[in-house]
Amino acid sequence: MSQGYIEFPSIDPVLIELGPVSVRWYGLMYLVGFVFAMWLANRRADKKGSGWTRDQVSDLLFAGFLGVVIGGRLGYVFFYAFDELLRDPLYLFKVWTGGMSFHGGLLGVITAMFWYARKNGRTFFGVADFIAPLVPFGLGMGRIGNFMNSELWGRVTDVPWAIVFPNGGPLPRHPSQLYEFALEGGVLFFILNWFIHKPRPAGSVSGLFLLGYGSFRFLVEYVREPDAHLGLFGDFISMGQILSLPMIIIGALMIAWSYRYNSAPSKSV
């Protein structure tokens, strides 16, 4: 094992404490992601012919935020920490300790988008294609929060940039949170926001999001310490990969379907 590893910097997960109230880096990163999504969505809504107003954007993002928080927490607890829930039922509500599942958050957002589309007389894909390009930046900020919390680290490795995390044992590990920040947050953001510069068939933008996120997450899982295994193929496939496979397949099918059968452009720019 190479000795050229990096010691994890001393980062207090609590940014500010004011009596019983504490502001954590993890929560702040989610707030930064939400504020950026609001700014970008309003900027697009202000464009002529967007089909959106700022009030509509505010309602949509608030519903989406609730979907992320509720779905993300439920998904994490039921997909990855069900034993902990059985030991302590109140664990479900201890969001400040960390533990959010993207796949659960996605289901929460999909539910919120269905509700919003039906309530406001919009198509589901029209809503989904508008919101999809806003999401990667927030995902990236969430991964920075994971890094600062010293959680969701990668597998043991001897690469020169390996990091020894204080709660990950004495051996150096892949900083998989930073890999996900770069791929799911940076690369996917630029791909989607390049893609929407031209009119695209409804459903293709959200399909590309599912395909891109699922593919990047599937790849990073090979160097990420898995939270749980289903035991289907030993250490070869993780829970995160199994949950990502449907995203890859559904995303690819959505893109193919939208280009073949749906000629109506999506107003997502």
N, C-alpha and C positions, 0 to 999 in steps of 0.2 A: 504494500500500500504506500503510495507516494506521500511524502510529508509536506508537499507544496499546497496544503489546503488553507482555507481562510476561516478564521474564527468569526462566528456570528457576532455582529456588533451589538453592544449593550443597548438595547432599545426597550424602554418601558412601554408596555402595551397601553398604559394610561397616559394620555397627553396632558390632561388638566383634571385636577380634583378640586371641587368646590363643595366642601362639607360632604354630605352623603351622595352628591352628584358627581359622576366622573365622565369625562369625555375620552373615549378610546380611539386609537388610531384606526381600528377596524371599522367602527361606525363612521368615523370621519371620511374614510375612503368611499364608503357607500354614498355619503352625502355629496362628496365631490362628483362622483359619477352621475348622481341624480341631477345636480345643478347643471352639469355640462349637457346632459341629455335635454333638459328644459331649454337651455340657451340655443342648442342646435335645432331643436324642434320648432321653436318660435321663429328662428331665422328662416327655416324652410316654409313655415306657415305664412310668413310675410311676403313670400314670392307670389307674383301675379299668377293666378290660375292654379294655385296649390290645392284648393278645395278644403283648406283648413283655416280655422281662426285660432287666436291665442287662447281663448277660453276653452275651445274644444281640446287643444293640446294639453292644457292644464288638467282638465278632467281625465283625459286618457292616461297621462303620465301618473297621476295620483292613483288611478285604478291599477296601473301596471306596477307601481311601487308596492302597493298592498299585496299584489299577486306575488312579487318577488320575495317579500319578507315572509308572508304566511306560507307560501308554497315551498320556499327555500328551506325554512326551518322544519316543516313537516317532512319534506323529502329527506333531509339529513337524518332526522331522528328515525324515520321508518326504514330508510335504505341502509344506513350505516351504523346507527347507535340504538337499535331497538332494545338490546340487552340493558343499556343504561336507562332507557325509559321504564323498563320493567322494575329496575331497582329503585328508581326515583321518578315517579310520574311528573313531578314538577320540573324535571330536566327539560321538558318540551318548551317551557317558557323562559329558560335561562339563556336567552339569545346573546347576552353580553359575554358569555364564556366562549363564543365562537361556535362555528358549526352551521354552515349553510350549504345546501346542495343545489348546484346549478340545475340539475335535471328536475328537481322538485320545484325550483323557482320558475323554470320554463313552463311546467304544467300550470303553475299559478298564474303566470302572465297570459298563457293561452286562454285560460278560463276568464280572466279579466277582459281580454280582447273580444271574446265571444259575447260577453255581457255588454260591453261598450258598443259593439257593432249592432247588436239587436236593439239596444235602447235608443240609438241615434240613427237608425235606418241606413247603416252603412254595410258594405260587404266585409266579411271577415278578412279576406286577403287584402282589401284596401287598407284596413287598419294594420294588419300584420306587416305589410310592405312598408308602411310609414314608420313603424316603430323599430323594425329590425336593424337598420343602419345606426340607430342610436345606442344599441345595447353593448357592443364590444368595448367601448371606452369604460363603461361602468364595470364590466367583467374584469378588465385590466386593473382598475382601481381596487376591486375586491381581492385580486391576487396579491397586490402590494400589501393590503391589509393582512392577508394570510402570512406573508413574509415577515412583517413586523411583529406578528403574533407568534412567530417561530412555530408554525403549524403547517400541516400538509406538505412536509418536506419530501425529498426524493429518496431513492434507494442509495445504499452505500456505493461509493465510487472512488476512483483515484484520479479523476480528471483534474487539471490544474486549478480550476475554479470551484472545486468542491468546497462545501461549507460544513463546519461542525456546528450543529444547532444545539443549544443548551438543553433542550428536552428531547433530543433525538439520539442520545447516546454519545459515546466518545469517538465514533468513527465519522469521517467526512461523507457528506451526502450531496446528491444533485440538488441545486436550488430550483426545484421543479416549479415553484410558485413563479419565479422569474421567467422560466420558459413559457409558462401559460400566459403571463402578462404580455410577453412579446408576441406570441402567436394569436391567442384568443382576443387580446386587447388591441395590440398594434396592427398586426398583419390583417386580421379579419376586418378591422375598422376601415383600413384603406381599401381593401378589396371591395367591400360593400359600397363605400361611398364613391369609389370610381365607377362601379357598376350602375349606379342610379343616375349618372350624368346623362344617360340617354333613356328615352322611354322604354320600359320593359313590360312584358306581359304580366298581368296580375298573378301573384303567387310565386313568381320567379325570384324576387328579392328575398322573401322569407325562406324560400327553398334553398337559396344559396347560403343564407345564414345557417340553417340547420346542417347542410352539407359541410360547410367550412368549420363550424364549431365542432361538430361530431368528429371530423377527420383530425383536427388539431388535438382534441382531447384524447382521442384514441391513441395517437402517437406518443403524447407526453406520458400517458399511463405506463408505458414501458420503463420509464425511469422514475416514476413516482411511487413512493411507498404506498401500497394499496390499503384502503381502510378496511376492506373486507373482500373475501373471495366466495364465489358460489361453488367452488370445487369441481367445475366442469372439466377444466384442463390444467389443474394444478396451479402453478405460478404463471402460466402463460397468459391467462386472461383475467382481468380484474372486474370488480363490480362497475367501476367507471366505464370500462370498455364495453361491457354488456349493455349498459344504459345508453352508450353513445352509438352503438350499431343501428338501432332503429332511426336515430336522427340522420345518419348518413344515408340510409336507404330511403327514408321518407323525403329527405331534402332532394335527392337525385330524382326521385319520381315526380316531385312537385315541379322541378325545373323542366323536365321532359314534358309533363302534362301541360304546363303553362305555355310552352312554345308551340306545342302541337294543337291544342284545343282552345286556348284562351288568347284571343287577339286584342282584347281590351287592355290598354296600357294602365299601369298602376301609378297613381299620383303619389309618389314617395319622395320626389325631389323637393 
